[in-house]
Amino acid sequence: MKSFDISLYGIIDPEHCLDRNYRELVQTAVDNGVTLIQYRDKVNDTRTMIIDVGAIMDALEGTDVPVIVNDRVDVAMAAGAAGVHLGQSDMAAEDARRLMGEEAIIGVSVKTLEDAETAPVQIVDYAFVGGVHATTSKDNPTAIGVEGWKQRAESLRRERPGLPAGAIAGFNVKNVGEIIKAGADGVAMISALFEADDVGKVCRDVRNAIEKARGNE
Protein backbone atom coordinates (compact mmCIF):
# COMPACT_ATOMS: atom_id res chain seq x y z
CA MET A 1 0.00 0.00 0.00
CA LYS A 2 1.28 3.45 -0.93
CA SER A 3 2.07 5.76 1.92
CA PHE A 4 2.33 9.47 1.24
CA ASP A 5 1.04 12.75 2.62
CA ILE A 6 0.68 15.94 0.55
CA SER A 7 0.05 18.21 3.56
CA LEU A 8 3.21 20.27 3.04
CA TYR A 9 4.63 19.46 -0.38
CA GLY A 10 8.06 21.00 -0.82
CA ILE A 11 9.31 21.58 -4.36
CA ILE A 12 13.07 21.89 -4.63
CA ASP A 13 14.18 23.70 -7.79
CA PRO A 14 17.73 24.83 -8.63
CA GLU A 15 16.37 28.16 -9.84
CA HIS A 16 14.58 28.83 -6.56
CA CYS A 17 16.93 27.81 -3.77
CA LEU A 18 19.55 30.59 -3.89
CA ASP A 19 22.23 28.14 -5.08
CA ARG A 20 22.22 26.36 -1.72
CA ASN A 21 22.90 22.66 -1.17
CA TYR A 22 19.91 20.48 -2.08
CA ARG A 23 20.66 17.80 0.48
CA GLU A 24 20.87 20.24 3.35
CA LEU A 25 17.72 22.08 2.30
CA VAL A 26 15.56 18.97 1.99
CA GLN A 27 16.91 17.55 5.24
CA THR A 28 16.03 20.77 7.03
CA ALA A 29 12.60 20.91 5.38
CA VAL A 30 11.67 17.35 6.28
CA ASP A 31 13.00 17.72 9.81
CA ASN A 32 10.63 20.66 10.21
CA GLY A 33 7.36 19.39 8.81
CA VAL A 34 7.56 18.93 5.03
CA THR A 35 5.76 15.69 4.15
CA LEU A 36 6.75 15.13 0.51
CA ILE A 37 9.58 16.40 -1.69
CA GLN A 38 9.36 17.05 -5.41
CA TYR A 39 12.51 17.64 -7.46
CA ARG A 40 11.76 20.15 -10.22
CA ASP A 41 14.56 21.03 -12.65
CA LYS A 42 14.17 22.99 -15.88
CA VAL A 43 17.86 23.83 -16.42
CA ASN A 44 20.19 20.87 -15.85
CA ASP A 45 21.00 17.92 -18.10
CA THR A 46 19.58 14.46 -17.52
CA ARG A 47 22.71 13.01 -15.92
CA THR A 48 22.92 15.86 -13.42
CA MET A 49 19.24 15.47 -12.59
CA ILE A 50 19.64 11.77 -11.84
CA ILE A 51 22.61 12.50 -9.58
CA ASP A 52 20.72 15.25 -7.76
CA VAL A 53 17.64 13.09 -7.19
CA GLY A 54 19.86 10.32 -5.85
CA ALA A 55 21.54 12.76 -3.46
CA ILE A 56 18.17 13.96 -2.18
CA MET A 57 17.00 10.40 -1.68
CA ASP A 58 20.18 9.61 0.24
CA ALA A 59 19.60 12.65 2.43
CA LEU A 60 16.11 11.42 3.30
CA GLU A 61 17.02 7.78 3.86
CA GLY A 62 15.41 6.57 7.04
CA THR A 63 12.49 8.98 6.79
CA ASP A 64 9.10 8.06 5.36
CA VAL A 65 9.08 11.10 3.04
CA PRO A 66 8.92 10.13 -0.66
CA VAL A 67 10.84 11.92 -3.41
CA ILE A 68 8.89 12.71 -6.56
CA VAL A 69 10.36 13.97 -9.86
CA ASN A 70 8.64 16.69 -11.85
CA ASP A 71 7.94 15.91 -15.52
CA ARG A 72 10.72 13.40 -16.12
CA VAL A 73 9.63 9.78 -15.92
CA ASP A 74 13.03 8.66 -17.20
CA VAL A 75 14.85 10.51 -14.41
CA ALA A 76 12.48 9.18 -11.76
CA MET A 77 12.95 5.61 -12.93
CA ALA A 78 16.74 5.88 -13.31
CA ALA A 79 17.14 7.37 -9.84
CA GLY A 80 14.66 5.00 -8.21
CA ALA A 81 12.40 7.83 -7.04
CA ALA A 82 9.00 7.10 -5.53
CA GLY A 83 7.11 8.63 -8.42
CA VAL A 84 6.53 11.46 -10.82
CA HIS A 85 4.46 14.62 -11.11
CA LEU A 86 3.02 15.39 -14.54
CA GLY A 87 1.83 18.62 -16.12
CA GLN A 88 -0.59 18.98 -18.98
CA SER A 89 2.16 18.84 -21.63
CA ASP A 90 4.12 15.98 -20.06
CA MET A 91 3.83 12.24 -20.63
CA ALA A 92 0.27 10.98 -20.27
CA ALA A 93 -0.47 9.52 -16.86
CA GLU A 94 -1.59 6.28 -18.51
CA ASP A 95 1.84 5.85 -20.11
CA ALA A 96 3.67 6.79 -16.91
CA ARG A 97 1.64 4.22 -14.96
CA ARG A 98 2.39 1.52 -17.52
CA LEU A 99 6.13 2.27 -17.37
CA MET A 100 6.45 2.83 -13.62
CA GLY A 101 3.99 0.28 -12.30
CA GLU A 102 1.21 0.36 -9.77
CA GLU A 103 3.45 1.12 -6.79
CA ALA A 104 4.68 4.45 -8.21
CA ILE A 105 3.14 7.65 -6.86
CA ILE A 106 1.82 9.65 -9.81
CA GLY A 107 0.44 13.15 -9.44
CA VAL A 108 -0.92 15.67 -11.93
CA SER A 109 -1.30 19.42 -12.24
CA VAL A 110 -4.71 20.95 -12.88
CA LYS A 111 -5.06 24.55 -14.01
CA THR A 112 -8.37 24.91 -15.83
CA LEU A 113 -11.85 23.53 -15.32
CA GLU A 114 -11.33 21.50 -18.49
CA ASP A 115 -8.17 20.03 -16.96
CA ALA A 116 -10.18 19.02 -13.91
CA GLU A 117 -12.97 17.49 -15.97
CA THR A 118 -10.58 15.44 -18.11
CA ALA A 119 -7.97 14.51 -15.47
CA PRO A 120 -7.18 10.77 -15.35
CA VAL A 121 -8.37 10.54 -11.76
CA GLN A 122 -8.67 6.76 -11.75
CA ILE A 123 -4.99 6.38 -12.66
CA VAL A 124 -3.27 9.04 -10.54
CA ASP A 125 -2.72 9.25 -6.79
CA TYR A 126 -3.19 12.98 -6.21
CA ALA A 127 -3.72 16.30 -8.00
CA PHE A 128 -2.48 19.82 -7.34
CA VAL A 129 -4.72 22.66 -8.47
CA GLY A 130 -3.37 26.12 -9.27
CA GLY A 131 -2.21 28.67 -9.58
CA VAL A 132 -4.28 29.91 -6.72
CA HIS A 133 -2.34 33.12 -6.06
CA ALA A 134 0.20 35.17 -7.98
CA THR A 135 3.72 33.72 -7.88
CA THR A 136 7.15 34.27 -9.38
CA SER A 137 8.09 30.57 -9.29
CA LYS A 138 5.94 29.48 -12.22
CA ASP A 139 4.25 30.84 -15.30
CA ASN A 140 0.93 31.79 -13.72
CA PRO A 141 -0.61 34.70 -15.61
CA THR A 142 -4.07 34.42 -14.03
CA ALA A 143 -4.59 33.49 -10.40
CA ILE A 144 -7.75 31.43 -9.90
CA GLY A 145 -8.21 32.28 -6.23
CA VAL A 146 -9.77 30.12 -3.55
CA GLU A 147 -13.15 29.90 -5.32
CA GLY A 148 -11.47 28.79 -8.53
CA TRP A 149 -9.61 26.15 -6.58
CA LYS A 150 -12.83 24.88 -5.04
CA GLN A 151 -14.55 24.59 -8.43
CA ARG A 152 -11.72 22.50 -9.86
CA ALA A 153 -11.32 20.35 -6.76
CA GLU A 154 -15.05 19.63 -6.67
CA SER A 155 -14.91 18.51 -10.30
CA LEU A 156 -12.03 16.14 -9.53
CA ARG A 157 -13.76 14.72 -6.48
CA ARG A 158 -17.05 14.17 -8.29
CA GLU A 159 -15.23 11.74 -10.54
CA ARG A 160 -13.17 10.21 -7.74
CA PRO A 161 -14.28 10.91 -4.18
CA GLY A 162 -11.39 10.99 -1.77
CA LEU A 163 -8.71 11.87 -4.32
CA PRO A 164 -6.08 13.93 -2.46
CA ALA A 165 -6.25 17.45 -3.92
CA GLY A 166 -3.75 20.13 -3.03
CA ALA A 167 -3.22 23.77 -3.92
CA ILE A 168 -0.22 25.52 -5.41
CA ALA A 169 1.07 29.03 -6.14
CA GLY A 170 1.66 31.99 -3.91
CA PHE A 171 1.22 30.36 -0.53
CA ASN A 172 2.80 31.50 2.71
CA VAL A 173 2.18 31.15 6.43
CA LYS A 174 -0.51 33.84 6.32
CA ASN A 175 -2.74 32.35 3.64
CA VAL A 176 -2.38 28.57 3.89
CA GLY A 177 -5.12 28.31 6.51
CA GLU A 178 -7.77 29.67 4.17
CA ILE A 179 -7.17 27.05 1.47
CA ILE A 180 -7.01 24.20 3.99
CA LYS A 181 -10.35 25.33 5.42
CA ALA A 182 -11.68 25.42 1.85
CA GLY A 183 -10.95 21.70 1.55
CA ALA A 184 -7.37 21.39 0.31
CA ASP A 185 -5.49 18.34 1.51
CA GLY A 186 -2.22 20.23 1.33
CA VAL A 187 -0.20 23.04 -0.19
CA ALA A 188 2.81 22.96 -2.48
CA MET A 189 5.50 25.59 -2.01
CA ILE A 190 8.73 26.39 -3.84
CA SER A 191 10.46 29.71 -3.22
CA ALA A 192 8.51 30.51 -0.04
CA LEU A 193 10.27 27.54 1.54
CA PHE A 194 13.57 27.18 -0.24
CA GLU A 195 14.47 30.83 -0.74
CA ALA A 196 13.72 31.63 2.91
CA ASP A 197 16.56 32.83 5.13
CA ASP A 198 15.52 30.28 7.75
CA VAL A 199 14.07 27.30 5.91
CA GLY A 200 13.40 25.33 9.08
CA LYS A 201 11.41 28.10 10.74
CA VAL A 202 9.27 28.73 7.67
CA CYS A 203 8.51 25.01 7.32
CA ARG A 204 7.52 24.76 10.98
CA ASP A 205 5.36 27.87 10.80
CA VAL A 206 3.54 26.73 7.66
CA ARG A 207 2.98 23.22 8.98
CA ASN A 208 1.64 24.63 12.25
CA ALA A 209 -0.72 26.89 10.28
CA ILE A 210 -1.96 23.89 8.30
CA GLU A 211 -2.60 21.86 11.45
CA LYS A 212 -4.31 24.80 13.13
CA ALA A 213 -6.64 25.21 10.14
CA ARG A 214 -7.48 21.52 10.41
CA GLY A 215 -8.37 22.00 14.05
CA ASN A 216 -5.46 19.95 15.30
CA GLU A 217 -4.13 22.65 17.63
N, C-alpha and C positions, 0 to 999 in steps of 0.2 A: 504493500500500500504506500502511495506517495505521501510524503510528509513535507509540507511547506506552508509558509505563513506570509502573506503579502502586506501585513500591517504597516511596516516601515521598510519600503523597498528602495534600497540604495543603489543608484546607478553611477558607477565609476567610469569616467570618461577622460582620456588624456588631455582633452581640450578644456576640461572644467575641474581640474584639481590643482592648479597652480604649480604644475611640474613637480609635485611631491610624490613620494614613494607609494605605489599602489598597495603593496603589502601592509605597510604601516597604517595607511588610511583605512583599509577594509578591516584590519584587526581592531582598530580603535572604534570604528563604526559598529561592528558586531558586539564588541565588549560593552557598548553603551546603548543597545536596544534595536539596532537594525536587524531585520528578520530574514532578509533575502538580498543577495547581491547580484546585480546585472553588470556585466562588462560590455561597455558600448564604445566602439572605436571606429571612427570614420577617417583616420589619417594614417595608420600604420599598415605595414605589409602583413600578409597572412602568417608568415613565420613568427614575426614579432608578436602578433596577437595570440598565437598558440602558446608561446613562452609566457606571456603576461597572464593569460588565464590560468596556466599551470602554477605560476607563482602565487596568484590569489588563492587558488584551491589549497596550496600548501600552507598558506597563512591561516586558513580557516579549518585545517585538519583538526579533528577532535570536537568541532562544533557541529550543530545540526542545521547550519545555515547553508542552503544550496547556492551554487554559482550558476547563473544563467548567462548565455551569450546573446547579445543583440544581433539580429539579422543573419549571422553566419552559422549555418548548420554545419558546414565543414569544419570550422574552427571549434565549435562545441564538441563535435564528435572526436576530433583529433586530440583535444585536450582532456577529454573524458568529463566534460561539464555535465551538470545535472539536467540541462535543457537549453531551450532557445526561446527568444522573444521575437515575434515576427510583426513587421509593419505591413501596410497594405500593398507595397510594391515588392515585398520579399517573397521567398519561396512559399508556396501554398501550404497551409497547415496540414492538409492531407498528405502531401509529399514528405513533409518533415516528419510526420508521425510514422509513415511507412519506413523511412530511413532510420529513425532514431528509436523506434519501438515504443511499446506501451508504457514503459517505466519512465520515459523522458518527461520532464515538465515542459509543456509548450504553452506559451502565452501569446496574446495578440493585442495590437493597438486598435482602438476604435476612435475615430474622429467625428464622423458624420452619422446622422440617423440611418442612412443607407448602409454604412459600415456595420452598424449595430444589427440591422435587420438581416444582413447577409452573412454575419460572422459564423464561422464553423463551430458553433458552441458545443456540439456533441463530440468534437475531436479535441478541443483545447482544454486546458486546466484552469485558466484564468484570463481575464481581460482587463486592460487599463484604458480608461476613457479620458480623453483630453483633446486639446488643452483647455483646462478649466479656467486658468488665469493667464495673464500675460507673462512671458518668460523670455530670457535671453539664451537659454540652453538649447532650444529647438526652434525650428521654423513653425511659428504658431501665430499666423496673421490675425486670426479672429478667436478671441477667447469665448468659450461657450457658457461659462458661468456655472453656478451650482444647479440651476434649473435645467440647463442643457445637459449637464451630467446626468441628472435624474431621468430625463427622457430617454437617453441612450441606455442607461443601466436597466431601466424598466423593460426596454425592448429586448435586451439580452436575457433578462431573467424570465420573461414570458416564454421564451423558447427553451430555456434551461434553468428552472428554479434552483437556486443554491449556487449558481456559478459565482466564484469569487470575482468581484468587480472592484477595481481600484480607480484612483483618480491621479492625474498627472498634470503638471505645469503650474508653476508659480506658487507653490506651497511653502509655508513657513510656520513657525510655532504659533503665530497669531491666527492663522486661518485654517489650520488642519481640523480643528474641532467642528467647524461648520459642515465640512464635507463628510466627516464621519457620522455626524448626527443625521445627515441627509441619506445615509445608507451605504456609504463606501466601506469596503472591507479593508482598505488601506490606502496609503498615499505613496507615490514614487517621487523621489527627489534627487536632483543631480547637484547643481552648483550650491544650492542652499546648504547642503551637507558638506560637500567635498571642496568647496572654496572657502569654507568658514575658517576663521582664525583658530577656533577651538572646536574641532570636529566632534570630540567626545561630548562636550557640553550641549552642542546643538542637537545631537542625536538623542541624548537623554531628555532634553526639553521637549522635543517633538514627540518622542514616544510617550512621555508623561501626559502631553496634551491629548494624544490619541486615546490613551486609557481613561483619562478624565472624561472625555466626550462619550465614551462607552459606558460610563458609570462605574468604572472599576476603581475609582479613588474616592 
